[in-house]
Amino acid sequence: MASLQVNSLFGVKDKVVLITGGSRGIGKMIATGFIKNGAKVYISARSAKDCAETEKELNALGPGTCVAIPADMQKLEQVDHLVAELAKRESALNVLVNNAGAAWGDTIDDYPDAAWTKLLTLNLQRVFNLTQKCLPLLRAAAEQGGQENDTWRDPARIINLGSVEGLSVPSHETYAYSASKAGLHHLSRNFAGRLGFEGITSNTLACGPFQSKMMAQTLREQGEIIKARIPLGRIGTPEDVAGACIFLASRAGAFVNGATIAVDGGSVVRMDTMAPKL
């Protein structure tokens, strides 16, 4: 059957994708994967300069295209701006990737209130705000996907970038970060249970360590220790996270809804008795 061929199962050609935090790190990795497979990708980030540079870089890759819409996701009016600019250009949104986020590490005695305000706003509240405001475009994509025998042929997708630190207690002190990601995982399931009836799926990728600006210092200082604690013995690559997103956005992932998929090399389920002694 043609529908079971790889290109049909995992194809994302011509899909319209919005990725927040898409100018660098994991967001840029995901954007690159979609663009190399023919999608039209909108990226957003706070820095207009970073957005412009990434837009130029990714458009040179083809065959898909990249359009940058700078927006500071900490500010609700900037969320409105982002959605308004997207709606000027597109009548439907096939895939929303909620990736923008921040981290904050400090001891329990010194952990500041400002960390909670910043991280809960960006990592959790703004994910809800943006998803809510994108619903008309997501619903339009779901309608275009259509139904056949009461089954959505091609649902719209929401993909939320969570963290393994939202699945288990981290070894370092990142209280607001891990709490916000655990909350995001549950919010994603809320979306799935409500929006699935409208042909919109919602899933989470709980990522382990990847080479990104957020992780750069930690990997410089503790990279070998971190790798030794991961059963597969390495840090995540662009192919790992981009591949997981493409799976969820393609026909292959059309029946996956409300899942939290750990993209972490097995770090969450490792057996400490089997780990190397450091």
Salt bridges, closest charged atoms under 4 A:
ASP14 OD2 - LYS13 NZ 3.18
GLU53 OE2 - LYS49 NZ 2.76
GLU57 OE1 - LYS28 NZ 2.80
ASP72 OD2 - LYS75 NZ 3.98
ASP80 OD1 - LYS133 NZ 2.97
GLU85 OE2 - LYS88 NZ 2.92
GLU85 OE1 - ARG89 NH1 3.07
GLU90 OE2 - LYS40 NZ 2.81
ASP154 OD1 - LYS15 NZ 2.99
ASP154 OD1 - ARG157 NH1 2.69
GLU165 OE2 - HIS172 NE2 2.71
GLU198 OE1 - ARG139 NE 2.61
GLU198 OE2 - ARG194 NH1 2.76
GLU224 OE2 - LYS227 NZ 3.07
ASP240 OD2 - ARG234 NH1 2.76
ASP272 OD1 - ARG270 NE 3.04
